[in-house]
Amino acid sequence: MKPYRIPQLAKSYTDYDMIQRHTELPPFPDARGSLLYIFLNHGAARQPGAELYTLVTGLVQLGLDTHESIDLPAGAPGEDSMRPRQLRVLAGDYFSSWFYHLLAKSGEIGVIGTLSSAIADFNVLKARLYSKAKELRLTAEGYLQDVVQLNMRLFRAFTPLIDHRLTDAWEKLLYEFSRFETVALELKRGAAPAEALDGYCYWHLLEAGSEDERRQLRERKLEPPDWKKLKMKYKCDSLLTDKLHQAAESIQGIIQELRDESLIRELRAALDRFLLQAKITGQAAGEA
């Protein structure tokens, strides 16, 4: 098995000066990508195209996440705000387009169909989530579960290519790795109200806040200092940090049940890397 180098390979498709100067991209789905790559390379059903499949799936996910990061301005947008928005639209389309080009070039027509179907399902799930959010039919936990399922969808499409003896562990770990990445991103986006609106903290505060606090949230009238006070009052970051620890502990428990020593080593190394990146210790120190 070749060393995992998907994030490095992806940079040749994502690192463009114009994009980096004028906008910020979502993180590459490294945890899910690493997990997919590991499982495609283990068992009797090892896939020669594992690196390609993981790369294109990561690029598609990045494209979808980039489109998701495009905010809708309340008033008439100025040139300074329009440029990043336009670049995100173009970047999202560009990243997503690579999956077809790279797979077609390698003759992987079947995988094009697999990913295209997964993308269609992703968009349906996303539309349902938007509908529930618009009608205020979401809870914080419901929101988190829906986003985790969304973040699993593209990667789950490769389940038929994984050794059937490993599919149970693969599906359990995909859920927990997706939960880990989702919660880590929610912790990051919760720092400012503009980014956090409609995220986990927003829905949690709508449930836990007073009538006046809920009114301010619905009317989107909270300034950053007020948002920070509300988050601290209702311990948003502490709740998310607990969930991050829970996901990490679940991953460790699933790994301990495996019998393949090589698979165990690779999964533990991947988990250690993500724990370090997420810096899960002390995330909620400001709320103590």
C-alpha positions as CSV (number, residue, x, y, z in Angstrom):
1,M,0.0,0.0,0.0
2,K,1.4,3.4,-1.0
3,P,1.6,6.1,1.7
4,Y,-1.5,8.2,2.0
5,R,-0.8,11.5,0.1
6,I,-4.2,12.6,-1.0
7,P,-4.1,16.1,0.5
8,Q,-0.8,16.7,-1.2
9,L,-2.1,15.5,-4.6
10,A,-5.3,17.6,-4.2
11,K,-3.2,20.8,-3.8
12,S,-2.3,20.7,-7.5
13,Y,-6.0,21.1,-8.2
14,T,-6.9,23.5,-5.4
15,D,-4.0,25.8,-4.8
16,Y,-4.5,28.8,-7.0
17,D,-3.2,32.3,-6.1
18,M,-6.4,34.2,-7.1
19,I,-8.6,31.9,-4.9
20,Q,-6.3,32.0,-2.0
21,R,-5.9,35.8,-2.1
22,H,-9.5,36.6,-2.2
23,T,-11.4,33.9,-0.4
24,E,-11.1,31.1,2.2
25,L,-11.9,27.6,1.3
26,P,-13.5,24.9,3.5
27,P,-11.1,22.2,4.8
28,F,-10.3,19.2,2.6
29,P,-12.2,16.1,3.9
30,D,-9.0,14.5,5.1
31,A,-10.4,12.2,7.8
32,R,-13.0,10.6,5.5
33,G,-10.5,10.5,2.6
34,S,-7.9,8.7,4.7
35,L,-10.5,6.2,6.0
36,L,-11.7,5.4,2.5
37,Y,-8.1,5.0,1.2
38,I,-7.3,2.6,4.1
39,F,-10.3,0.4,3.5
40,L,-10.0,0.3,-0.2
41,N,-6.4,-1.0,0.3
42,H,-7.3,-3.8,2.7
43,G,-8.8,-7.3,2.5
44,A,-9.4,-9.5,-0.5
45,A,-11.1,-6.7,-2.5
46,R,-8.1,-4.3,-2.7
47,Q,-8.7,-1.6,-5.3
48,P,-5.8,-0.6,-7.6
49,G,-7.7,2.7,-8.1
50,A,-7.9,3.5,-4.4
51,E,-5.8,6.7,-4.7
52,L,-7.7,8.0,-7.7
53,Y,-11.1,7.2,-6.1
54,T,-10.2,8.9,-2.9
55,L,-8.7,12.0,-4.6
56,V,-11.8,12.6,-6.8
57,T,-14.2,12.0,-4.0
58,G,-12.3,14.5,-1.9
59,L,-12.4,17.1,-4.7
60,V,-16.1,16.7,-5.3
61,Q,-16.8,17.0,-1.5
62,L,-14.6,20.1,-1.4
63,G,-16.5,21.6,-4.4
64,L,-19.9,20.9,-2.7
65,D,-18.6,22.4,0.6
66,T,-17.3,25.4,-1.2
67,H,-20.7,26.1,-2.7
68,E,-22.2,25.6,0.8
69,S,-19.9,28.3,2.2
70,I,-21.4,31.0,-0.1
71,D,-23.3,33.3,2.1
72,L,-26.4,35.2,0.9
73,P,-26.1,39.0,1.6
74,A,-29.0,40.7,3.4
75,G,-28.7,43.8,1.3
76,A,-27.2,44.9,-2.0
77,P,-23.7,43.4,-2.1
78,G,-20.7,45.6,-2.7
79,E,-17.8,44.7,-4.9
80,D,-15.6,43.7,-1.9
81,S,-18.1,41.0,-0.9
82,M,-19.1,40.0,-4.4
83,R,-15.6,38.9,-5.5
84,P,-15.1,36.2,-2.8
85,R,-18.7,35.0,-3.5
86,Q,-18.1,34.7,-7.2
87,L,-14.7,33.0,-6.7
88,R,-16.4,30.4,-4.4
89,V,-19.0,29.6,-7.1
90,L,-16.3,29.2,-9.7
91,A,-14.0,27.3,-7.4
92,G,-16.7,24.9,-6.3
93,D,-17.6,24.2,-9.9
94,Y,-14.0,23.8,-10.8
95,F,-13.1,21.3,-8.0
96,S,-16.2,19.2,-8.7
97,S,-15.5,19.1,-12.5
98,W,-12.2,17.3,-11.9
99,F,-13.9,14.0,-10.8
100,Y,-15.3,13.4,-14.3
101,H,-12.1,14.5,-16.1
102,L,-9.8,12.3,-14.0
103,L,-12.0,9.3,-13.9
104,A,-12.8,9.5,-17.6
105,K,-9.1,9.8,-18.4
106,S,-8.5,6.6,-16.5
107,G,-11.4,4.8,-18.1
108,E,-13.3,4.5,-14.8
109,I,-16.8,5.0,-16.3
110,G,-18.5,2.9,-13.7
111,V,-17.1,5.1,-10.9
112,I,-18.3,8.2,-12.7
113,G,-21.8,6.8,-12.5
114,T,-21.4,5.8,-8.8
115,L,-20.2,9.3,-7.8
116,S,-22.8,11.1,-10.0
117,S,-25.6,9.1,-8.2
118,A,-24.1,10.0,-4.8
119,I,-23.9,13.7,-5.7
120,A,-27.6,13.6,-6.7
121,D,-28.5,12.0,-3.4
122,F,-26.4,14.6,-1.6
123,N,-28.3,17.4,-3.2
124,V,-31.7,15.8,-2.3
125,L,-30.6,15.5,1.3
126,K,-29.3,19.0,1.3
127,A,-32.6,20.4,0.0
128,R,-34.5,18.6,2.7
129,L,-32.2,20.1,5.4
130,Y,-32.7,23.6,3.9
131,S,-36.4,23.0,4.0
132,K,-36.4,22.0,7.6
133,A,-34.2,24.9,8.6
134,K,-36.4,27.4,6.8
135,E,-39.4,26.1,8.6
136,L,-37.6,26.1,11.9
137,R,-38.2,22.3,12.2
138,L,-34.7,21.5,13.4
139,T,-33.2,20.8,16.7
140,A,-29.4,21.1,17.4
141,E,-29.1,17.3,17.6
142,G,-31.3,16.8,14.5
143,Y,-29.2,19.3,12.6
144,L,-25.9,17.5,13.6
145,Q,-27.3,14.1,12.5
146,D,-28.4,15.4,9.2
147,V,-25.1,17.1,8.4
148,V,-23.2,13.9,9.4
149,Q,-25.3,11.9,7.0
150,L,-24.7,14.4,4.3
151,N,-20.9,14.3,4.9
152,M,-21.0,10.5,4.7
153,R,-22.9,10.2,1.4
154,L,-20.2,10.5,-1.2
155,F,-17.8,8.2,0.7
156,R,-20.5,5.6,1.4
157,A,-20.9,5.1,-2.3
158,F,-17.7,3.0,-2.3
159,T,-19.0,0.4,0.2
160,P,-19.6,-2.2,-2.6
161,L,-15.8,-2.0,-3.4
162,I,-14.7,-2.8,0.1
163,D,-14.1,-6.4,1.3
164,H,-17.4,-7.7,2.6
165,R,-15.7,-8.9,5.8
166,L,-14.8,-5.3,6.6
167,T,-18.0,-3.5,5.6
168,D,-19.4,-3.4,9.1
169,A,-16.3,-1.8,10.6
170,W,-16.1,0.6,7.5
171,E,-19.7,1.8,7.9
172,K,-19.3,2.3,11.7
173,L,-16.0,4.1,11.3
174,L,-17.3,6.2,8.4
175,Y,-20.1,7.5,10.7
176,E,-17.7,8.3,13.5
177,F,-15.0,9.9,11.3
178,S,-17.7,12.0,9.6
179,R,-19.1,13.0,13.0
180,F,-15.6,13.9,14.1
181,E,-15.0,16.1,11.1
182,T,-18.4,17.7,11.3
183,V,-18.1,18.6,15.0
184,A,-14.6,19.9,14.5
185,L,-15.9,22.2,11.7
186,E,-18.9,23.3,13.9
187,L,-16.4,24.3,16.6
188,K,-14.5,26.5,14.1
189,R,-17.5,28.1,12.4
190,G,-19.1,28.9,15.8
191,A,-16.6,31.6,16.5
192,A,-18.5,34.3,14.7
193,P,-22.3,34.8,14.2
194,A,-22.0,35.4,10.4
195,E,-20.5,31.9,9.9
196,A,-22.4,30.1,12.7
197,L,-25.9,31.1,11.7
198,D,-27.9,27.9,11.0
199,G,-25.1,25.8,12.5
200,Y,-25.2,23.6,15.7
201,C,-24.7,26.6,18.1
202,Y,-27.5,28.5,16.4
203,W,-30.0,25.7,16.8
204,H,-28.8,24.9,20.4
205,L,-29.3,28.6,21.4
206,L,-32.8,28.6,19.8
207,E,-33.7,25.7,22.1
208,A,-32.0,26.8,25.3
209,G,-32.2,30.7,25.1
210,S,-34.8,33.0,26.6
211,E,-37.6,34.4,24.6
212,D,-35.7,37.6,24.0
213,E,-32.5,35.8,23.0
214,R,-34.4,33.6,20.6
215,R,-36.0,36.7,19.0
216,Q,-32.5,38.2,18.5
217,L,-31.3,35.0,16.9
218,R,-34.2,34.8,14.5
219,E,-33.9,38.4,13.5
220,R,-30.1,37.9,13.1
221,K,-29.4,41.0,15.2
222,L,-26.6,39.7,17.4
223,E,-23.2,41.5,17.4
224,P,-20.1,39.4,17.8
225,P,-19.6,40.2,21.6
226,D,-23.3,39.3,22.3
227,W,-22.9,36.1,20.3
228,K,-19.8,35.1,22.3
229,K,-21.7,35.8,25.6
230,L,-24.6,33.6,24.5
231,K,-22.3,30.8,23.5
232,M,-20.5,30.9,26.8
233,K,-23.7,31.1,28.8
234,Y,-25.2,28.0,27.1
235,K,-21.8,26.2,26.8
236,C,-21.9,25.6,23.1
237,D,-18.2,24.9,22.7
238,S,-18.2,22.6,25.7
239,L,-21.1,20.5,24.2
240,L,-19.3,20.3,20.9
241,T,-16.0,19.4,22.5
242,D,-17.7,16.6,24.4
243,K,-19.0,15.3,21.1
244,L,-15.6,15.4,19.6
245,H,-14.2,13.3,22.5
246,Q,-17.1,10.9,22.1
247,A,-16.5,10.4,18.4
248,A,-12.8,9.8,19.1
249,E,-13.6,7.3,21.9
250,S,-16.1,5.5,19.6
251,I,-13.4,5.3,16.9
252,Q,-10.9,3.8,19.3
253,G,-13.5,1.2,20.5
254,I,-14.3,0.1,17.0
255,I,-10.6,-0.2,16.1
256,Q,-10.0,-2.4,19.2
257,E,-12.5,-4.9,17.9
258,L,-10.6,-5.5,14.6
259,R,-8.2,-8.4,14.1
260,D,-6.1,-7.2,11.2
261,E,-3.0,-5.7,12.8
262,S,-2.0,-3.8,9.7
263,L,-5.4,-2.2,9.5
264,I,-5.4,-1.4,13.2
265,R,-2.0,0.4,12.9
266,E,-3.1,2.5,9.9
267,L,-6.4,3.5,11.5
268,R,-4.7,4.4,14.8
269,A,-2.1,6.5,13.0
270,A,-4.9,8.3,11.1
271,L,-6.9,9.0,14.3
272,D,-3.8,10.3,16.1
273,R,-3.2,12.7,13.2
274,F,-6.7,14.0,13.3
275,L,-6.7,14.4,17.1
276,L,-3.6,16.5,16.8
277,Q,-5.0,18.6,14.0
278,A,-8.3,19.2,15.9
279,K,-6.4,19.9,19.2
280,I,-9.4,18.6,21.1
281,T,-7.9,19.2,24.5
282,G,-8.8,22.5,25.9
283,Q,-11.2,23.6,23.1
284,A,-13.7,24.8,25.7
285,A,-11.3,26.3,28.2
286,G,-12.9,29.7,27.7
287,E,-16.3,28.4,29.0
288,A,-15.0,26.8,32.2
